């Protein structure tokens, strides 16, 4: 009898264990599905944001074609800059690491800068040319195209015909149809850039500057694919064996590209420098102050052993702080040597890094002492401005030249802050920038 009871107990315990394990498995499955659904919703929300931003970009570009005064063009330019910056953040939150969206990112980078260049032109008393207006019209068309592409994908996702998250799993053979649909939709928009206008203006994403041979890489030895993989893995702080999807980026800055989960990175073939890094993770609730987030960005540059970089300003969007760093040499700040670092304000993780401008421009300049004194340069600053501080700086200009200037940080009577650049060799007023400062950082227009 005892033996029978023992067997009954064992069977009962086993059945109970199976039920418990089954229940836990079902609970884990439900949690996984809940997580996947939440992730899909966040992707969809990012697409909706991107559609909204590109719609605003398109309308602002059309208005810019007909702006009759510098004041109106300035207002539209400020809007374009903000919308384009927000659109890039939204695009970075969509899992597109498997797809080459170089043209899309280039468009969003150029559209704001090009508008700024036209606003400066208008402020100098020049009228917008027919070519300027045609370029604005063409850019508006591309904004509409991107909006329409996002709307089509949103409709596919809402109807259940496509899963953005499943598409990212296509390497594992899961939901291959969804992956194919997403790839085709994104590729179709990328291929539409065949008639994209060549934009020459004063800014780091101007086409003529993107074609410059990177000065920082001159004379550097080429590295192997294995060495590049190690550097990319170190940037993500993961084992190199986990890196996948390597390819080669053939441009003015040839690079090896890698991915890990939804993140991607590029390492230059010459010198083995980390060129850029993207992580589309959406940060949670903010726990870091802007100062703490900037410190995280500074620490990352120190870890990469990139010396002599100084933060110039930062912007915050969707709990992501993007800090802009410029190279310094002695008491001179070199704005063309730009590095951008994006930090998640929930845990301090690095979500973005872009050193392409730095690698393109950084070199030995051999600057001599200014030909005119600071006191002499001050005479070119409007008497309506109160000078708060002064330093020497090198700024980009039209063409492939740079300008060696005194940078005067000024305060207007209404409290508005401005940067005035006076040529350190000629005394000519080269540029005026307005600093729009709020709780989300500094916008420079």
C-alpha positions as CSV (number, residue, x, y, z in Angstrom):
1,X,0.0,0.0,0.0
2,X,2.8,2.3,0.9
3,X,4.5,1.7,-2.5
4,X,1.3,2.5,-4.3
5,X,0.9,5.7,-2.3
6,X,4.4,6.7,-3.1
7,X,3.8,6.2,-6.8
8,X,0.6,8.2,-6.6
9,X,2.4,11.0,-4.9
10,X,5.2,11.0,-7.5
11,X,2.7,11.1,-10.3
12,X,0.8,13.9,-8.6
13,X,4.0,15.9,-8.0
14,X,5.1,15.4,-11.6
15,X,1.7,16.5,-12.9
16,X,1.8,19.5,-10.7
17,X,5.3,20.3,-11.9
18,X,4.2,20.0,-15.5
19,X,1.3,22.3,-14.9
20,X,3.5,24.9,-13.1
21,X,6.1,24.8,-15.9
22,X,3.4,25.0,-18.5
23,X,1.9,28.0,-16.7
24,X,5.3,29.7,-16.4
25,X,5.9,29.0,-20.1
26,X,2.5,30.5,-21.0
27,X,3.2,33.5,-18.8
28,X,6.6,34.0,-20.4
29,X,5.1,33.7,-23.8
30,X,2.4,36.3,-23.0
31,X,5.1,38.6,-21.6
32,X,7.2,38.1,-24.7
33,X,4.2,38.9,-26.9
34,X,3.3,41.9,-24.8
35,X,6.9,43.2,-25.2
36,X,6.9,42.6,-29.0
37,X,3.5,44.3,-29.3
38,X,4.8,47.3,-27.2
39,X,7.9,47.4,-29.4
40,X,5.8,47.4,-32.6
41,X,3.7,50.2,-31.2
42,X,6.9,52.3,-30.5
43,X,8.1,51.6,-34.1
44,X,4.7,52.7,-35.4
45,X,4.7,55.8,-33.3
46,X,8.2,56.7,-34.6
47,X,6.9,56.3,-38.2
48,X,3.9,58.5,-37.4
49,X,6.3,61.2,-36.0
50,X,8.5,60.9,-39.1
51,X,5.5,61.3,-41.4
52,X,4.4,64.4,-39.4
53,X,7.8,66.0,-39.4
54,X,8.4,65.4,-43.2
55,X,4.9,66.9,-43.9
56,X,6.0,70.0,-42.0
57,X,9.3,70.1,-43.8
58,X,7.6,69.9,-47.2
59,X,5.2,72.8,-46.4
60,X,7.9,75.0,-44.9
61,X,10.1,74.4,-48.0
62,X,7.2,75.5,-50.3
63,X,6.6,78.6,-48.2
64,X,10.3,79.3,-48.4
65,X,10.1,79.5,-52.2
66,X,7.7,82.5,-51.8
67,X,9.2,84.2,-48.7
68,X,9.6,87.8,-49.6
69,X,11.6,89.1,-46.6
70,X,14.6,87.9,-44.6
71,X,12.5,87.8,-41.4
72,X,10.0,85.4,-42.9
73,X,12.7,83.2,-44.4
74,X,14.5,83.2,-41.0
75,X,11.3,82.0,-39.2
76,X,10.8,79.2,-41.8
77,X,14.5,78.2,-41.5
78,X,14.2,77.8,-37.7
79,X,11.2,75.6,-38.2
80,X,12.9,73.5,-40.9
81,X,16.0,73.0,-38.7
82,X,13.9,71.8,-35.8
83,X,11.7,69.6,-37.9
84,X,14.7,68.0,-39.7
85,X,16.5,67.3,-36.4
86,X,13.3,65.7,-35.0
87,X,12.9,63.7,-38.2
88,X,16.4,62.2,-37.9
89,X,15.7,61.2,-34.3
90,X,12.4,59.5,-35.3
91,X,14.2,57.7,-38.2
92,X,16.9,56.5,-35.8
93,X,14.1,54.9,-33.7
94,X,12.9,52.7,-36.6
95,X,14.8,49.4,-36.9
96,X,16.4,50.0,-40.3
97,X,20.0,48.9,-39.6
98,X,19.7,46.2,-42.3
99,X,18.9,48.7,-45.0
100,X,21.1,51.4,-46.6
101,X,19.4,54.7,-45.9
102,X,22.3,56.9,-46.7
103,X,20.4,59.2,-49.0
104,X,17.5,59.6,-46.6
105,X,19.8,60.6,-43.7
106,X,21.7,62.9,-46.1
107,X,18.4,64.6,-47.1
108,X,17.4,65.2,-43.5
109,X,20.9,66.6,-42.7
110,X,21.0,68.9,-45.7
111,X,17.5,70.3,-45.8
112,X,17.9,72.4,-42.6
113,X,21.4,73.5,-43.4
114,X,20.5,74.5,-46.9
115,X,17.6,76.6,-45.7
116,X,20.0,78.3,-43.2
117,X,22.4,79.2,-46.0
118,X,19.6,80.8,-48.0
119,X,18.5,82.8,-45.0
120,X,22.0,84.1,-44.6
121,X,22.0,85.0,-48.3
122,X,18.7,86.9,-47.9
123,X,20.0,88.7,-44.9
124,X,23.0,90.0,-46.9
125,X,20.6,91.6,-49.4
126,X,20.7,88.9,-52.1
127,X,17.6,87.6,-53.7
128,X,16.9,83.9,-54.0
129,X,17.8,82.8,-57.5
130,X,15.7,80.6,-59.8
131,X,18.1,77.7,-58.9
132,X,17.5,78.3,-55.2
133,X,13.7,78.1,-55.7
134,X,14.0,75.0,-57.9
135,X,16.2,73.3,-55.2
136,X,13.6,74.1,-52.5
137,X,10.9,72.7,-54.8
138,X,12.9,69.5,-55.4
139,X,13.6,69.1,-51.7
140,X,9.9,69.5,-50.9
141,X,9.1,66.8,-53.4
142,X,11.5,64.4,-51.6
143,X,9.9,65.3,-48.2
144,X,6.5,64.4,-49.7
145,X,7.9,61.1,-51.0
146,X,9.3,60.1,-47.6
147,X,6.0,61.0,-46.0
148,X,4.1,58.9,-48.5
149,X,6.5,55.9,-48.0
150,X,6.0,56.1,-44.2
151,X,2.2,56.3,-44.6
152,X,2.2,53.2,-46.8
153,X,4.3,51.2,-44.3
154,X,2.0,52.4,-41.4
155,X,-1.0,51.2,-43.3
156,X,0.7,47.8,-43.9
157,X,1.5,47.5,-40.2
158,X,-1.9,48.6,-38.9
159,X,-3.6,46.1,-41.2
160,X,-1.4,43.2,-40.0
161,X,0.1,42.6,-43.4
162,X,3.6,43.7,-42.1
163,X,5.4,43.5,-38.8
164,X,8.3,45.9,-38.5
165,X,9.9,43.9,-35.7
166,X,9.5,40.6,-37.6
167,X,11.2,42.2,-40.6
168,X,14.3,42.8,-38.5
169,X,14.4,39.0,-37.8
170,X,14.7,38.1,-41.5
171,X,18.2,36.9,-41.1
172,X,16.8,34.1,-39.0
173,X,14.3,33.2,-41.7
174,X,11.3,34.6,-39.7
175,X,8.6,36.4,-41.5
176,X,10.6,36.7,-44.7
177,X,7.6,38.2,-46.6
178,X,7.3,41.1,-44.1
179,X,11.1,41.7,-44.3
180,X,10.9,41.7,-48.1
181,X,8.0,44.2,-48.1
182,X,9.8,46.6,-45.7
183,X,13.0,46.4,-47.6
184,X,11.2,47.1,-50.9
185,X,9.4,50.1,-49.5
186,X,12.6,51.6,-48.1
187,X,14.6,50.8,-51.2
188,X,12.0,52.3,-53.4
189,X,12.4,55.7,-51.6
190,X,16.2,55.5,-51.6
191,X,16.3,54.8,-55.4
192,X,14.1,57.9,-55.9
193,X,17.1,60.1,-55.3
194,X,18.4,59.8,-58.8
195,X,17.5,63.4,-59.7
196,X,18.4,64.8,-56.3
197,X,19.9,68.3,-56.7
198,X,23.5,69.0,-55.9
199,X,23.5,71.5,-53.0
200,X,26.5,73.7,-52.5
201,X,26.3,75.9,-49.5
202,X,28.0,76.9,-46.2
203,X,27.6,73.8,-44.0
204,X,29.2,70.5,-43.0
205,X,26.8,68.4,-45.2
206,X,27.2,70.5,-48.3
207,X,27.9,68.2,-51.3
208,X,31.2,69.7,-52.1
209,X,32.4,69.0,-48.6
210,X,31.1,65.5,-48.5
211,X,33.4,64.7,-51.5
212,X,36.6,66.0,-49.8
213,X,39.2,63.3,-49.1
214,X,39.4,62.9,-45.3
215,X,42.4,64.8,-44.1
216,X,42.6,63.0,-40.8
217,X,43.1,59.7,-42.6
218,X,45.9,60.8,-44.9
219,X,49.0,58.6,-44.5
220,X,47.2,56.1,-42.2
221,X,47.7,52.4,-42.7
222,X,44.8,50.2,-43.8
223,X,43.4,47.8,-41.3
224,X,41.9,44.3,-41.8
225,X,38.3,43.3,-41.6
226,X,39.0,41.4,-38.4
227,X,40.6,44.5,-36.8
228,X,37.6,46.6,-37.8
229,X,35.2,44.0,-36.3
230,X,37.1,44.2,-33.0
231,X,36.8,48.0,-33.0
232,X,33.1,48.0,-33.8
233,X,32.5,45.4,-31.1
234,X,34.4,47.5,-28.6
235,X,32.2,50.5,-29.5
236,X,29.1,48.4,-28.6
237,X,30.9,46.8,-25.6
238,X,30.0,43.3,-26.9
239,X,32.0,40.2,-28.0
240,X,33.2,40.5,-31.6
241,X,31.7,37.1,-32.4
242,X,28.2,38.7,-32.0
243,X,28.8,41.3,-34.8
244,X,27.2,40.5,-38.1
245,X,26.1,41.9,-41.5
246,X,29.5,43.3,-42.4
247,X,29.7,45.1,-45.7
248,X,31.9,47.8,-47.3
249,X,31.0,51.4,-47.7
250,X,32.7,52.8,-50.7
251,X,32.7,56.6,-50.5
252,X,35.2,59.4,-49.9
253,X,35.7,57.7,-46.5
254,X,35.8,53.9,-47.3
255,X,34.6,51.9,-44.2
256,X,33.7,48.5,-43.0
257,X,30.1,48.5,-41.6
258,X,28.7,46.1,-38.9
259,X,25.5,45.5,-37.0
260,X,24.6,44.1,-33.7
261,X,20.9,43.6,-33.0
262,X,19.4,46.9,-34.2
263,X,22.6,48.8,-33.8
264,X,25.1,49.7,-36.6
265,X,28.6,51.1,-36.8
266,X,31.2,51.9,-39.4
267,X,35.0,51.8,-39.0
268,X,37.3,53.4,-41.5
269,X,39.5,51.2,-43.6
270,X,42.4,53.6,-43.2
271,X,43.4,54.2,-39.6
272,X,40.6,52.1,-38.1
273,X,38.6,55.1,-36.7
274,X,35.0,54.7,-35.5
275,X,33.2,56.8,-38.1
276,X,29.6,56.5,-36.9
277,X,27.4,54.5,-34.6
278,X,23.6,54.3,-34.3
279,X,21.4,52.7,-31.7
280,X,17.6,53.2,-32.3
281,X,16.6,52.3,-28.7
282,X,13.9,54.6,-27.3
283,X,15.0,55.9,-23.9
284,X,12.7,55.6,-20.9
285,X,12.0,58.1,-18.2
286,X,14.8,60.7,-17.8
287,X,17.1,60.2,-14.9
288,X,20.1,62.2,-15.9
289,X,20.5,65.9,-15.9
290,X,21.8,67.6,-19.2
291,X,25.2,68.1,-17.4
292,X,25.4,64.4,-16.5
293,X,24.5,63.4,-20.1
294,X,27.2,65.7,-21.5
295,X,29.7,64.2,-19.1
296,X,28.8,60.7,-20.5
297,X,29.5,62.0,-24.0
298,X,32.9,63.4,-22.8
299,X,33.8,60.1,-21.2
300,X,33.0,58.3,-24.5
301,X,35.3,60.5,-26.4
302,X,38.0,60.0,-23.8
303,X,37.5,56.2,-24.1
304,X,37.9,56.5,-27.9
305,X,41.1,58.4,-27.2
306,X,40.0,61.5,-29.2
307,X,41.7,64.3,-27.4
308,X,41.2,68.1,-27.3
309,X,37.5,68.1,-27.9
310,X,35.2,70.8,-26.3
311,X,31.5,70.7,-26.1
312,X,30.0,73.7,-27.9
313,X,26.2,73.2,-27.4
314,X,23.6,70.4,-27.1
315,X,20.0,69.7,-28.0
316,X,17.5,67.3,-26.3
317,X,14.7,65.5,-28.2
318,X,12.7,62.5,-26.9
319,X,15.1,62.1,-23.9
320,X,18.1,61.9,-26.2
321,X,20.8,64.5,-25.6
322,X,23.0,65.2,-28.7
323,X,26.2,67.1,-27.8
324,X,28.3,68.8,-30.4
325,X,32.1,68.8,-29.9
326,X,34.7,70.9,-31.7
327,X,38.4,70.3,-31.8
328,X,40.6,72.8,-29.9
329,X,44.2,73.6,-30.3
330,X,45.7,76.1,-27.8
331,X,43.1,78.8,-27.5
332,X,41.5,78.2,-30.9
333,X,38.2,76.3,-31.5
334,X,37.9,74.5,-34.8
335,X,34.2,74.2,-35.7
336,X,34.7,72.2,-38.9
337,X,36.3,69.4,-36.8
338,X,32.9,68.4,-35.5
339,X,31.9,65.2,-33.5
340,X,28.3,64.5,-32.4
341,X,27.5,62.2,-29.5
342,X,23.9,61.2,-28.6
343,X,23.3,60.0,-25.1
344,X,20.2,58.3,-23.6
345,X,19.0,60.3,-20.6
346,X,17.6,57.2,-18.8
347,X,20.8,55.3,-18.4
348,X,23.6,57.2,-20.1
349,X,24.0,54.8,-22.9
350,X,25.5,56.0,-26.2
351,X,22.8,56.0,-28.9
352,X,24.7,57.9,-31.6
353,X,28.2,58.9,-32.6
354,X,29.2,60.7,-35.8
355,X,32.9,61.7,-36.4
356,X,32.7,62.1,-40.2
357,X,33.1,65.8,-40.2
358,X,36.0,65.6,-37.7
359,X,37.8,62.9,-39.8
360,X,37.2,65.0,-43.0
361,X,38.5,68.3,-41.6
362,X,41.0,67.6,-38.8
363,X,44.6,68.3,-39.8
364,X,47.6,70.5,-39.0
365,X,46.6,74.1,-40.0
366,X,49.7,75.9,-39.0
367,X,47.8,79.0,-38.0
368,X,49.8,82.2,-37.5
369,X,49.0,84.9,-35.0
370,X,46.0,87.1,-36.0
371,X,47.0,90.1,-38.1
372,X,44.6,92.4,-36.3
373,X,44.1,92.7,-32.5
374,X,41.0,91.8,-30.6
375,X,40.5,95.5,-29.9
376,X,40.6,96.3,-33.6
377,X,38.1,93.4,-34.3
378,X,35.6,94.7,-31.7
379,X,35.1,97.8,-33.9
380,X,33.2,95.5,-36.4
381,X,30.7,94.4,-33.9
382,X,27.4,96.4,-33.8
383,X,27.2,99.0,-30.9
384,X,23.7,97.6,-30.3
385,X,25.4,94.4,-28.9
386,X,27.1,94.0,-25.6
387,X,30.1,91.7,-25.9
388,X,30.1,89.0,-23.1
389,X,33.2,87.0,-24.1
390,X,35.7,86.5,-26.9
391,X,37.8,83.6,-28.3
392,X,39.5,82.7,-31.5
393,X,37.8,80.2,-33.8
394,X,38.0,78.6,-37.3
395,X,34.6,78.4,-39.0
396,X,33.6,76.8,-42.3
397,X,32.8,79.0,-45.3
398,X,31.6,78.8,-48.8
399,X,33.8,76.7,-51.1
400,X,36.5,74.6,-49.4
401,X,38.0,77.4,-47.5
402,X,37.9,78.1,-43.7
403,X,37.9,81.5,-41.9
404,X,40.1,82.4,-39.0
405,X,38.0,84.6,-36.8
406,X,37.4,86.3,-33.4
407,X,34.2,84.8,-32.0
408,X,32.3,87.4,-30.0
409,X,29.5,86.1,-27.7
410,X,27.1,89.0,-27.5
411,X,23.9,90.0,-25.8
412,X,21.2,92.2,-27.5
413,X,19.1,94.7,-25.6
414,X,16.1,92.3,-25.6
415,X,18.2,89.6,-24.0
416,X,18.8,87.6,-27.2
417,X,22.2,85.9,-27.5
418,X,24.3,86.0,-30.6
419,X,27.7,84.9,-31.9
420,X,29.5,87.4,-34.2
421,X,32.5,86.3,-36.2
422,X,35.0,88.9,-37.3
423,X,37.9,87.8,-39.6
424,X,41.1,87.8,-37.5
425,X,43.2,88.9,-40.5
426,X,41.0,91.4,-42.3
427,X,38.6,92.7,-39.6
428,X,35.6,91.8,-41.9
429,X,32.4,90.7,-40.2
430,X,32.1,87.1,-41.6
431,X,29.0,85.7,-39.9
432,X,26.2,86.3,-37.3
433,X,24.5,83.4,-35.5
434,X,21.5,83.6,-33.2
435,X,21.5,81.3,-30.1
436,X,18.0,80.0,-29.3
437,X,18.4,78.6,-25.8
438,X,15.7,76.8,-23.8
439,X,15.4,73.8,-21.5
440,X,16.1,71.5,-24.4
441,X,19.5,73.0,-25.2
442,X,20.7,75.5,-27.8
443,X,19.6,75.9,-31.4
444,X,22.0,77.9,-33.6
445,X,20.6,79.7,-36.6
